[in-house]
Amino acid sequence: MNESPIENSPKATATPSNPFAQFSLGTLDKYLEGDKILWLVIILLSLFSFLVVYSATGTVAFKTMKGSFFYMLRHAGHMTLALGAVWLAHKVDYRYYAKLSRLALLIAVPLLIAAWLFGSTVNDANRWLAIPFTGITFQPSDFAKLALIASIASMLAKRQDNVNDLQDIMPVLAWTGIICTLIGMSNVSTATLLFFTSMILMYIGRVSVNQLILFFLTGVVSIMLALVIGQRLETASSRMDRFMNPTSEQRFQEEQGYIAVSTGGFVGKGPGNSDQRNFLPNAFSDFIYAIIIEEYGLLGGLFILGLYVLLLYRGMVIMATSTNPFGGILAAGLSLSIVIQALAHMAVVVGLVPVTGLTLPLLSMGGTSLAFTGLSLGVILSVSRGDVDNAVTVAQNQDETGNVERS
């Protein structure tokens, strides 16, 4: 019997496609570009943030009579802003940030000075500036961190052939000293972590040991100067004394955090079942990792730690595969900045270092800290996209006089 021509036709033998699956994958590739594993880390941290912030703010909501929904709604707004910053920043070719970095530093200096002299006082330190007529406040230190890391990446990328020339490396030393001093006058812990991040970037940028020693001395002088002329000497001394003296009666916050960690067990008490949120100050920000361990146990704590380690790993992979020195150093610097802060927060909670007041990036409740963390992650994703705009290459290779820059 002759075979039917219909049975042998391509339409009859072709495997039906799944338009929904094709649309989903196409949408992800179009709108979420760059490193997909890093996107996964960002999404997981963001989702987990809603769970733990909702639980940690329960007592505050009761005391202020505003209800948990109020704080959840506010956190949702801040998280939307952060994820929006991720998306917008990752759509911009990262090489544009090299041109903007020096301008950002020039803007950061007066903002830091204004915050120190006229900013809102929180915990005996002027860290916040109010945006006129909006009721919105922000920390200039978050902006200054991003500006300094981008500037160091730009300066090191342009000086790869003369990276061990003291005259060429002096701008990096000077700007790091200025920014760390200005931040340290109201926030010593942030200034210290920023300095160590900058020092690691210098090492990644192939700076010699002699230059690194000089850079280290610059950082020490900057932090000491900030303590002497700033607002945090007494607070820093008190925190160090409490850390060195376990019997101190002023260790209430630390002790409540230790109780939360020690009672969490392996799998925790379960979501929303924290007891220490009723006693632990700043459970939704400075000590949120303690609530995570109490409710989700050692398993949950290791999961969150693993996400930050994966974030750092992907940042290093992006650095290694970048075709542009600026992009590689920038991705490494921003990844290190986020993860070092996260590790410092965790170290405080488990009692390895004195209290710092640092939030857990992308997990703690906050406004500007979430926004600038999102912006940093977006820039890293932009680097992972590669050199996507040929017009930027021309602009990057020419300075204002038309001379070719070193890259």
Long-range contacts (C-beta under 8 A, 24 or more apart in sequence): 31-87, 32-87, 33-90, 33-91, 33-381, 33-385, 34-90, 34-381, 34-382, 34-383, 34-384, 34-385, 35-314, 35-317, 35-318, 35-380, 35-381, 35-384, 37-310, 37-314, 38-311, 38-314, 38-315, 38-318, 38-377, 38-380, 38-381, 38-384, 39-381, 41-307, 41-310, 41-311, 41-314, 42-83, 42-86, 42-362, 42-377, 44-307, 45-304, 45-307, 45-362, 45-363, 46-79, 46-82, 46-83, 46-362, 48-304, 48-363, 49-75, 49-79, 49-362, 49-363, 49-364, 50-75, 50-76, 50-79, 51-271, 52-288, 52-291, 52-292, 52-295, 52-363, 53-284, 53-288, 53-363, 53-364, 53-365, 54-272, 55-271, 55-272, 55-274, 55-277, 55-291, 55-295, 56-274, 56-277, 56-283, 56-284, 56-288, 56-291, 56-365, 57-284, 57-365, 58-272, 58-277, 59-277, 59-278, 59-283, 60-284, 71-284, 71-365, 74-365, 75-365, 78-365, 78-366, 78-367, 78-370, 78-371, 79-370, 81-367, 81-370, 81-371, 81-374, 82-362, 82-370, 82-371, 82-373, 82-374, 83-374, 84-374, 85-371, 85-372, 85-374, 85-375, 85-378, 86-374, 86-375, 86-377, 86-378, 86-381, 87-378, 88-378, 89-374, 89-375, 89-377, 89-378, 89-379, 89-381, 89-382, 90-377, 90-378, 90-379, 90-381, 90-382, 90-385, 91-382, 92-378, 92-382, 93-382, 93-387, 93-388, 93-389, 93-392, 94-326, 94-327, 94-330, 94-379, 94-382, 94-383, 94-385, 95-324, 95-326, 95-327, 95-387, 95-389, 95-392, 95-393, 95-395, 95-396, 96-392, 97-150, 97-330, 97-379, 98-150, 98-153, 98-154, 98-157, 98-326, 98-396, 99-395, 99-396, 100-150, 101-147, 101-150, 101-151, 101-153, 101-154, 102-151, 102-154, 104-143, 104-146, 104-147, 104-150, 104-151, 105-144, 105-147, 105-148, 105-151, 105-175, 105-179, 107-143, 107-147, 108-140, 108-143, 108-144, 108-147, 108-148, 108-179, 109-178, 109-179, 109-182, 111-140, 111-143, 111-144, 112-140, 112-141, 112-144, 112-179, 112-182, 112-183, 112-185, 113-182, 114-140, 115-139, 115-140, 115-141, 115-186, 116-182, 116-185, 116-186, 116-230, 116-231, 119-186, 123-235, 123-357, 124-231, 124-232, 124-234, 124-235, 125-186, 125-187, 125-231, 125-232, 125-235, 126-186, 126-231, 127-186, 127-187, 136-367, 137-367, 137-368, 138-367, 138-368, 138-371, 139-187, 139-368, 139-369, 141-183, 141-186, 141-187, 141-190, 141-191, 142-368, 142-369, 142-371, 142-372, 143-368, 143-372, 144-179, 144-182, 144-183, 145-183, 145-190, 145-194, 145-337, 145-372, 146-334, 146-372, 146-375, 146-376, 147-179, 148-175, 148-176, 148-179, 148-194, 148-198, 149-197, 149-198, 149-201, 149-330, 149-333, 149-334, 149-337, 150-330, 150-333, 150-379, 151-175, 152-176, 152-198, 152-201, 152-202, 152-205, 152-329, 152-333, 153-201, 153-326, 153-329, 153-330, 153-333, 154-326, 154-330, 156-201, 156-202, 156-205, 156-207, 156-325, 156-329, 157-205, 157-324, 157-325, 157-326, 157-329, 157-407, 158-326, 158-405, 158-406, 158-407, 159-406, 160-205, 160-206, 160-325, 160-406, 160-407, 161-406, 162-406, 163-205, 163-206, 163-207, 163-208, 163-211, 164-207, 164-208, 164-210, 164-211, 166-211, 166-214, 169-207, 169-211, 172-202, 172-215, 173-214, 173-215, 173-218, 176-215, 176-218, 176-219, 176-222, 177-218, 177-219, 177-221, 177-222, 178-222, 180-219, 180-222, 180-223, 180-226, 181-222, 181-223, 181-225, 181-226, 182-226, 183-226, 184-222, 184-223, 184-225, 184-226, 184-227, 184-230, 184-232, 185-226, 185-229, 185-230, 185-231, 185-232, 186-230, 186-231, 186-232, 187-232, 187-357, 188-223, 188-226, 188-227, 188-230, 188-232, 188-236, 189-344, 189-356, 189-357, 189-358, 190-358, 191-222, 191-223, 191-226, 192-223, 193-337, 193-340, 193-341, 193-344, 193-358, 194-337, 195-219, 195-222, 195-223, 196-340, 197-333, 197-336, 197-337, 197-340, 198-333, 200-332, 200-333, 200-336, 201-329, 201-332, 201-333, 201-336, 204-319, 204-329, 204-332, 205-329, 239-354, 239-355, 239-356, 240-354, 242-354, 242-355, 243-353, 243-354, 243-355, 252-281, 253-280, 253-281, 253-282, 253-287, 253-355, 254-351, 254-355, 256-280, 256-281, 256-287, 256-290, 257-287, 257-290, 257-348, 257-349, 257-351, 258-350, 258-351, 260-287, 260-290, 260-291, 260-293, 260-294, 261-290, 261-293, 261-294, 261-349, 261-350, 263-294, 264-293, 264-294, 264-295, 264-296, 264-297, 264-298, 264-301, 265-297, 265-298, 266-297, 266-298, 266-299, 267-296, 267-297, 267-298, 267-299, 267-300, 268-293, 268-294, 268-295, 268-296, 268-297, 268-299, 268-300, 269-294, 269-295, 269-297, 270-295, 271-295, 271-296, 284-364, 284-365, 285-359, 285-364, 285-365, 285-366, 286-345, 286-348, 286-355, 286-356, 286-357, 286-358, 286-359, 286-364, 287-348, 287-349, 288-345, 288-359, 288-360, 288-363, 288-364, 288-365, 289-345, 289-346, 289-349, 289-360, 289-363, 290-349, 292-363, 293-349, 301-346, 304-363, 305-346, 308-338, 308-339, 308-342, 308-343, 309-339, 311-335, 311-338, 311-339, 312-336, 312-339, 314-384, 315-339, 315-380, 318-380, 318-383, 318-384, 322-383, 322-386, 323-386, 323-387, 324-387, 324-407, 325-407, 326-407, 327-383, 327-387, 328-383, 330-379, 330-380, 330-383, 331-379, 331-380, 331-383, 331-384, 334-376, 334-377, 334-379, 334-380, 335-380, 337-376, 338-362, 338-373, 338-376, 338-377
